[in-house]
Amino acid sequence: MPFIRAIRTMPLDPDGDGVCAVGPQVEHLVAVLHSVTTTGPTTATSVVAVHRRIRSGERFRTFDERNHHQADVVARTDHHGRRTLSTAVDGRTSDHLWRLPRF
């Protein structure tokens, strides 16, 4: 089972015009760094590719090397129709994914 160990984000451009609004930055997830084991070599993969693999039945988990916390990763589609990922612990959405280091 792949373990997501880091994430890459970009500022969200809700209008698609290439300009982000002034004020607090909102980020969206664009890629993840994952490995087959919690300590193995990592591979960078787009969120779209991971989303597709999860929808095909493959299971992903997050793994935070700093505290060893893990959570199941869920494929979702946001209200703009973008494919995204989130985490769930005991059936509830959690922020484990967003707490991972950036790469």
DSSP file (Angstrom, degrees, kcal/mol; ACC not computed):
  #  RESIDUE AA STRUCTURE BP1 BP2  ACC     N-H-->O    O-->H-N    N-H-->O    O-->H-N    TCO  KAPPA ALPHA  PHI   PSI    X-CA   Y-CA   Z-CA
    1    1 A M              0   0    0      0, 0.0    59,-0.1     0, 0.0     2,-0.1   0.000 360.0 360.0 360.0 131.6    0.0    0.0    0.0
    2    2 A P        -     0   0    0      0, 0.0    59,-1.9     0, 0.0     2,-0.5  -0.449 360.0-150.2 -71.6 143.1    1.4    3.4   -0.9
    3    3 A F  E     -Ab  35  61A   0     32,-3.2    32,-1.8    34,-0.2     2,-0.5  -0.969   8.6-140.7-114.6 121.5    2.1    5.9    1.9
    4    4 A I  E     +Ab  34  62A   0     57,-3.2    59,-2.6    -2,-0.5    30,-0.3  -0.728  27.7 169.5 -81.5 122.6    1.8    9.6    1.1
    5    5 A R  E     +     0   0A   0     28,-3.2    60,-0.3    -2,-0.5     2,-0.3   0.569  59.3  12.9-114.3 -14.1    4.7   11.3    3.0
    6    6 A A  E     -A   33   0A   0     27,-1.2    27,-2.7    94,-0.2     2,-0.3  -0.980  63.5-146.0-157.2 160.3    4.7   14.9    1.6
    7    7 A I  E     -Ac  32 102A   0     94,-2.5    96,-1.6    -2,-0.3     2,-0.4  -0.914   5.6-145.3-130.9 156.7    2.5   17.2   -0.5
    8    8 A R  E     -A   31   0A   0     23,-2.7    22,-2.8    -2,-0.3    23,-1.5  -0.988  23.9-175.8-119.5 132.4    2.9   20.0   -3.0
    9    9 A T  E     -A   29   0A   0     -2,-0.4    20,-0.2    20,-0.2    18,-0.0  -0.823  11.1-163.2-123.5 163.3    0.4   22.8   -3.1
   10   10 A M  E     -A   28   0A   0     18,-2.0    18,-2.6    -2,-0.3     2,-0.1  -0.967  39.0 -87.4-138.7 154.2   -0.3   25.9   -5.3
   11   11 A P  E     -A   27   0A   0      0, 0.0     2,-0.3     0, 0.0    16,-0.3  -0.382  50.0-113.4 -60.0 139.5   -2.3   29.0   -4.7
   12   12 A L        -     0   0    0     14,-4.0    14,-0.3     1,-0.1    15,-0.0  -0.615  23.9-164.6 -79.0 131.2   -5.9   28.5   -5.7
   13   13 A D    >   -     0   0    0     -2,-0.3     3,-1.0     1,-0.1     5,-0.1  -0.819   8.0-177.1-113.7  86.1   -7.1   30.6   -8.7
   14   14 A P  T 3  S+     0   0    0      0, 0.0    -1,-0.1     0, 0.0     6,-0.1   0.767  80.0  44.8 -61.8 -28.0  -10.9   30.2   -8.4
   15   15 A D  T 3  S-     0   0    0      4,-0.3     5,-0.1     0, 0.0    -2,-0.0   0.633  99.9-130.8 -91.0 -14.0  -11.7   32.2  -11.6
   16   16 A G  S <  S+     0   0    0     -3,-1.0     4,-0.1     3,-0.1    -3,-0.0   0.683  73.1 120.3  74.0  17.2   -9.0   30.5  -13.7
   17   17 A D  S    S-     0   0    0      2,-0.3     3,-0.1     0, 0.0    -1,-0.1   0.383  85.9-110.0 -96.2   5.2   -7.8   33.9  -14.9
   18   18 A G  S    S+     0   0    0      1,-0.2     2,-0.5    -5,-0.1    -5,-0.0   0.483  88.4 105.0  83.3   2.0   -4.2   33.5  -13.6
   19   19 A V        -     0   0    0     -6,-0.0     2,-0.3     0, 0.0    -4,-0.3  -0.971  58.1-151.1-121.0 125.3   -4.7   36.1  -10.9
   20   20 A C        -     0   0    0     -2,-0.5    -7,-0.1    -7,-0.1     3,-0.1  -0.738  29.9-104.4 -93.0 143.2   -5.2   35.1   -7.2
   21   21 A A        -     0   0    0     -2,-0.3     2,-0.2     1,-0.1    -1,-0.1  -0.229  35.2-104.6 -64.1 151.3   -7.2   37.4   -5.0
   22   22 A V  S    S+     0   0    0      3,-0.1    -1,-0.1     0, 0.0     0, 0.0  -0.532  85.3  48.4 -72.9 143.6   -5.5   39.7   -2.5
   23   23 A G  S    S+     0   0    0     -2,-0.2     2,-0.0    -3,-0.1    -3,-0.0  -0.835 102.0   4.2 123.1-162.4   -5.8   38.5    1.0
   24   24 A P  S    S-     0   0    0      0, 0.0     2,-0.3     0, 0.0    -3,-0.1  -0.332  77.3-120.0 -60.4 132.9   -5.3   35.1    2.7
   25   25 A Q        -     0   0    0     -5,-0.0     2,-0.5   -14,-0.0    -3,-0.1  -0.564  20.4-155.7 -76.4 134.0   -3.9   32.6    0.3
   26   26 A V        -     0   0    0     -2,-0.3   -14,-4.0   -14,-0.3     2,-0.3  -0.942  15.3-156.0-106.6 130.9   -6.0   29.5   -0.3
   27   27 A E  E     -A   11   0A   0     -2,-0.5     2,-0.4   -16,-0.3   -18,-0.0  -0.727   8.4-158.2-107.3 155.2   -4.0   26.5   -1.5
   28   28 A H  E     -A   10   0A   0    -18,-2.6   -18,-2.0    -2,-0.3     2,-0.3  -0.975  28.0-108.4-128.9 152.1   -5.0   23.4   -3.5
   29   29 A L  E     +A    9   0A   0     -2,-0.4   -20,-0.2   -20,-0.2     3,-0.1  -0.572  38.8 164.8 -78.7 131.1   -3.2   20.1   -3.6
   30   30 A V  E     +     0   0A   0    -22,-2.8    17,-1.8     1,-0.4    18,-0.3   0.645  61.0   4.5-119.6 -25.2   -1.4   19.4   -6.9
   31   31 A A  E     -AD   8  46A   0    -23,-1.5   -23,-2.7    15,-0.3    -1,-0.4  -0.987  55.5-149.0-156.9 160.7    1.0   16.5   -6.2
   32   32 A V  E     -AD   7  45A   0     13,-2.8    13,-2.6    -2,-0.3     2,-0.6  -0.941  14.4-136.1-131.8 155.9    2.1   14.0   -3.5
   33   33 A L  E     +AD   6  44A   0    -27,-2.7   -28,-3.2    -2,-0.3   -27,-1.2  -0.967  39.0 170.3-109.2 118.2    5.3   12.3   -2.6
   34   34 A H  E     -AD   4  43A   0      9,-2.7     9,-2.7    -2,-0.6     2,-0.3  -0.856  19.2-166.3-131.8 164.2    4.6    8.6   -1.8
   35   35 A S  E     -A    3   0A   0    -32,-1.8   -32,-3.2    -2,-0.3     7,-0.1  -0.940  33.4-118.6-143.6 163.3    6.4    5.4   -1.2
   36   36 A V  S    S+     0   0    0      5,-0.5     2,-0.2    -2,-0.3    -1,-0.1   0.837 102.9  26.3 -73.8 -33.3    5.6    1.7   -1.0
   37   37 A T  S    S-     0   0    0      4,-0.2   -34,-0.2   -34,-0.1     3,-0.2  -0.735  92.9-103.6-120.5 172.9    6.7    1.5    2.7
   38   38 A T  S    S+     0   0    0     -2,-0.2    30,-0.1     1,-0.2    25,-0.0   0.633 120.9  28.9 -73.3 -11.6    6.9    4.2    5.4
   39   39 A T  S    S+     0   0    0      2,-0.1    -1,-0.2     3,-0.0     3,-0.1   0.401  98.0 107.1-126.0  -0.2   10.7    4.5    5.0
   40   40 A G  S    S-     0   0    0     -3,-0.2     0, 0.0     1,-0.2     0, 0.0  -0.044  81.0 -65.0 -77.4 178.8   11.3    3.5    1.3
   41   41 A P        -     0   0    0      0, 0.0    -5,-0.5     0, 0.0     2,-0.2  -0.298  57.9-128.2 -61.8 148.7   12.3    5.6   -1.7
   42   42 A T        -     0   0    0     -7,-0.1     2,-0.4    -3,-0.1    -7,-0.2  -0.669  16.2-159.5-106.6 157.0    9.6    8.2   -2.7
   43   43 A T  E     -D   34   0A   0     -9,-2.7    -9,-2.7    -2,-0.2     2,-0.4  -0.997  18.2-131.3-131.8 135.1    7.9    9.0   -6.0
   44   44 A A  E     +D   33   0A   0     -2,-0.4     2,-0.3   -11,-0.2   -11,-0.2  -0.747  32.8 173.9 -86.7 133.0    6.2   12.2   -6.9
   45   45 A T  E     -D   32   0A   0    -13,-2.6   -13,-2.8    -2,-0.4    -2,-0.0  -0.994  31.7-108.6-140.6 143.8    2.7   11.7   -8.5
   46   46 A S  E  >  -D   31   0A   0     -2,-0.3     4,-2.1   -15,-0.2   -15,-0.3  -0.304  26.4-120.1 -68.8 155.3    0.0   14.1   -9.4
   47   47 A V  H  > S+     0   0    0    -17,-1.8     4,-3.1     1,-0.2     5,-0.2   0.882 114.5  57.5 -61.1 -39.0   -3.2   14.3   -7.4
   48   48 A V  H  > S+     0   0    0    -18,-0.3     4,-2.2     1,-0.2    -1,-0.2   0.910 107.5  46.9 -60.0 -42.9   -5.2   13.3  -10.5
   49   49 A A  H  > S+     0   0    0      2,-0.2     4,-2.1     1,-0.2    -1,-0.2   0.908 114.4  45.9 -67.2 -42.2   -3.2   10.1  -10.9
   50   50 A V  H  X S+     0   0    0     -4,-2.1     4,-2.5     2,-0.2     5,-0.2   0.913 111.1  53.6 -66.1 -41.6   -3.5    9.2   -7.2
   51   51 A H  H  X S+     0   0    0     -4,-3.1     4,-2.5     1,-0.2    -2,-0.2   0.928 109.4  48.7 -55.6 -47.5   -7.3   10.0   -7.4
   52   52 A R  H  X S+     0   0    0     -4,-2.2     4,-1.4     1,-0.2    -1,-0.2   0.907 110.8  50.1 -60.7 -43.9   -7.6    7.7  -10.3
   53   53 A R  H  <>S+     0   0    0     -4,-2.1     5,-2.4     2,-0.2    -1,-0.2   0.893 111.2  48.3 -64.7 -40.1   -5.7    4.9   -8.5
   54   54 A I  H ><5S+     0   0    0     -4,-2.5     3,-1.8     1,-0.2    -2,-0.2   0.925 110.1  51.3 -66.0 -43.8   -7.9    5.2   -5.4
   55   55 A R  H 3<5S+     0   0    0     -4,-2.5    -1,-0.2     1,-0.3    -2,-0.2   0.774 105.2  58.4 -63.1 -25.3  -11.1    5.2   -7.5
   56   56 A S  T 3<5S-     0   0    0     -4,-1.4    -1,-0.3    -5,-0.2    -2,-0.2   0.488 130.5 -94.4 -82.8  -3.1   -9.8    2.0   -9.1
   57   57 A G  T < 5S+     0   0    0     -3,-1.8     2,-0.2     1,-0.3    -3,-0.2   0.382  79.2 136.9 110.4  -3.9   -9.6    0.3   -5.7
   58   58 A E      < -     0   0    0     -5,-2.4     2,-0.4    -6,-0.2    -1,-0.3  -0.563  48.0-133.5 -77.3 140.8   -6.0    1.0   -4.6
   59   59 A R        -     0   0    0     -2,-0.2     2,-0.3    15,-0.0    15,-0.1  -0.810  22.4-174.1 -98.7 132.6   -5.7    2.0   -0.9
   60   60 A F        -     0   0    0     13,-0.4    13,-2.3    -2,-0.4     2,-0.3  -0.917   1.1-171.7-119.5 149.3   -3.4    5.0    0.1
   61   61 A R  E     -bE   3  72A   0    -59,-1.9   -57,-3.2    -2,-0.3     2,-0.2  -0.970  22.3-122.4-133.4 152.5   -2.5    6.2    3.6
   62   62 A T  E     -bE   4  71A   0      9,-2.8     9,-0.9    -2,-0.3     2,-0.3  -0.637  23.2-166.5 -84.9 154.5   -0.7    9.2    4.8
   63   63 A F  E     - E   0  70A   0    -59,-2.6     2,-0.7    -2,-0.2     7,-0.2  -0.915   8.1-157.5-143.3 117.4    2.4    8.8    7.0
   64   64 A D    >>  -     0   0    0      5,-2.3     4,-2.8    -2,-0.3     3,-0.7  -0.848   3.7-159.9 -96.2 111.6    3.9   11.7    8.9
   65   65 A E  T 34 S+     0   0    0     -2,-0.7    -1,-0.1   -60,-0.3    35,-0.0   0.721  86.4  61.9 -64.1 -22.1    7.5   10.8    9.6
   66   66 A R  T 34 S+     0   0    0      1,-0.1    -1,-0.2     3,-0.1    -2,-0.0   0.850 128.3   4.8 -75.6 -34.3    7.7   13.3   12.5
   67   67 A N  T <4 S-     0   0    0     -3,-0.7    -2,-0.2     2,-0.1    -1,-0.1   0.380  93.2-120.7-132.1   0.5    5.0   11.7   14.7
   68   68 A H     <  +     0   0    0     -4,-2.8     2,-0.2     1,-0.2    -3,-0.2   0.650  54.7 158.6  65.7  18.8    4.2    8.5   12.8
   69   69 A H        -     0   0    0     -5,-0.4    -5,-2.3    27,-0.0     2,-0.3  -0.486  19.4-168.0 -70.6 142.7    0.5    9.4   12.5
   70   70 A Q  E     +E   63   0A   0     -7,-0.2     2,-0.3    -2,-0.2    -7,-0.2  -0.936  11.2 174.8-130.4 154.4   -1.4    7.7    9.7
   71   71 A A  E     -E   62   0A   0     -9,-0.9    -9,-2.8    -2,-0.3    18,-0.2  -0.980  35.6-102.5-155.1 149.4   -4.8    8.2    8.0
   72   72 A D  E     -EF  61  88A   0     16,-1.3    16,-2.2    -2,-0.3     2,-0.4  -0.476  35.1-132.7 -69.8 143.3   -6.7    6.7    5.1
   73   73 A V  E     - F   0  87A   0    -13,-2.3   -13,-0.4    14,-0.2     2,-0.4  -0.853  19.6-161.0-101.7 135.5   -6.8    8.8    1.9
   74   74 A V  E     - F   0  86A   0     12,-3.5    12,-2.1    -2,-0.4     2,-0.5  -0.938  15.4-130.6-119.4 136.3  -10.1    9.4    0.2
   75   75 A A  E     + F   0  85A   0     -2,-0.4     2,-0.3    10,-0.2    10,-0.2  -0.746  38.0 168.4 -85.1 128.6  -10.7   10.5   -3.4
   76   76 A R  E     - F   0  84A   0      8,-2.9     8,-3.0    -2,-0.5     2,-0.4  -0.877  32.8-135.1-134.4 165.9  -13.1   13.4   -3.7
   77   77 A T  E     - F   0  83A   0     -2,-0.3     6,-0.2     6,-0.2     5,-0.0  -0.997  27.1-138.9-122.6 126.4  -14.4   15.9   -6.2
   78   78 A D    >   -     0   0    0      4,-2.7     3,-2.2    -2,-0.4     6,-0.0  -0.162  33.6 -91.6 -80.1 178.5  -14.7   19.5   -5.0
   79   79 A H  T 3  S+     0   0    0      1,-0.3    -1,-0.1     2,-0.1    -2,-0.0   0.598 127.0  56.4 -68.9 -10.1  -17.6   21.9   -5.8
   80   80 A H  T 3  S-     0   0    0      2,-0.1    -1,-0.3     0, 0.0     3,-0.1   0.408 120.7-107.8 -95.4  -0.1  -15.6   23.2   -8.8
   81   81 A G  S <  S+     0   0    0     -3,-2.2     2,-0.3     1,-0.3    -2,-0.1   0.505  72.3 143.1  87.1   4.7  -15.3   19.7  -10.2
   82   82 A R        -     0   0    0      1,-0.1    -4,-2.7    -5,-0.0     2,-0.4  -0.585  54.2-119.9 -79.7 138.9  -11.6   19.3   -9.4
   83   83 A R  E     +F   77   0A   0     -2,-0.3     2,-0.3    -6,-0.2    -6,-0.2  -0.638  46.2 163.7 -76.1 132.1  -10.4   16.0   -8.3
   84   84 A T  E     -F   76   0A   0     -8,-3.0    -8,-2.9    -2,-0.4     2,-0.3  -0.872  30.0-125.9-142.8 173.2   -8.8   16.2   -4.8
   85   85 A L  E     +F   75   0A   0     -2,-0.3     2,-0.3   -10,-0.2   -10,-0.2  -0.909  23.7 171.1-123.3 150.4   -7.8   14.1   -1.9
   86   86 A S  E     -F   74   0A   0    -12,-2.1   -12,-3.5    -2,-0.3     2,-0.3  -0.915  26.5-116.8-145.2 174.5   -8.6   14.2    1.8
   87   87 A T  E     -FG  73  94A   0      7,-0.8     7,-2.7    -2,-0.3     2,-0.4  -0.852  18.4-160.3-117.7 154.7   -8.0   12.0    4.8
   88   88 A A  E     -FG  72  93A   0    -16,-2.2   -16,-1.3    -2,-0.3     2,-0.4  -0.999   6.1-172.5-135.9 135.2  -10.4   10.2    7.0
   89   89 A V  E >  S- G   0  92A   0      3,-2.7     3,-1.9    -2,-0.4   -18,-0.1  -0.996  81.9 -11.3-125.8 124.8  -10.0    8.8   10.5
   90   90 A D  T 3  S-     0   0    0     -2,-0.4    -1,-0.1     1,-0.3     3,-0.1   0.857 131.1 -54.4  53.2  38.5  -12.8    6.7   12.0
   91   91 A G  T 3  S+     0   0    0      1,-0.2     2,-0.4    -3,-0.0    -1,-0.3   0.458 116.7 110.7  79.8   1.2  -15.0    7.7    9.1
   92   92 A R  E <  S-G   89   0A   0     -3,-1.9    -3,-2.7     1,-0.0    -1,-0.2  -0.875  75.2-107.4-111.9 142.9  -14.6   11.5    9.7
   93   93 A T  E     -G   88   0A   0     -2,-0.4    -5,-0.3    -5,-0.2     2,-0.3  -0.421  44.1-176.3 -64.1 136.9  -12.7   13.9    7.5
   94   94 A S  E     -G   87   0A   0     -7,-2.7    -7,-0.8    -2,-0.1     3,-0.3  -0.791  35.6-124.2-129.6 172.9   -9.4   14.9    9.0
   95   95 A D  S  > S+     0   0    0     -2,-0.3     4,-1.0     1,-0.2     3,-0.3   0.119  71.0 117.4-105.4  21.1   -6.6   17.3    8.2
   96   96 A H  T >4 S+     0   0    0      1,-0.2     3,-0.6     2,-0.2     4,-0.5   0.882  74.4  54.6 -54.6 -41.1   -3.7   14.8    8.3
   97   97 A L  G >4 S+     0   0    0     -3,-0.3     3,-1.2     1,-0.2    -1,-0.2   0.913 107.3  49.0 -60.8 -44.2   -2.9   15.3    4.6
   98   98 A W  G 34 S+     0   0    0     -3,-0.3    -1,-0.2     1,-0.3    -2,-0.2   0.639 104.1  61.1 -74.1 -14.3   -2.5   19.1    5.1
   99   99 A R  G << S+     0   0    0     -4,-1.0    -1,-0.3    -3,-0.6    -2,-0.2   0.543  82.6 105.1 -87.3  -7.5   -0.2   18.6    8.1
  100  100 A L  S <  S-     0   0    0     -3,-1.2   -94,-0.2    -4,-0.5   -93,-0.1  -0.323  83.8 -91.8 -70.0 155.7    2.4   16.7    6.0
  101  101 A P        -     0   0    0      0, 0.0   -94,-2.5     0, 0.0     2,-0.3  -0.244  40.9-118.8 -61.6 156.6    5.6   18.4    5.0
  102  102 A R  B      c    7   0A   0    -96,-0.2   -94,-0.2     1,-0.1   -70,-0.0  -0.665 360.0 360.0 -93.2 152.9    5.7   20.2    1.6
  103  103 A F              0   0    0    -96,-1.6   -95,-0.2    -2,-0.3    -1,-0.1   0.321 360.0 360.0-131.2 360.0    8.1   19.3   -1.2
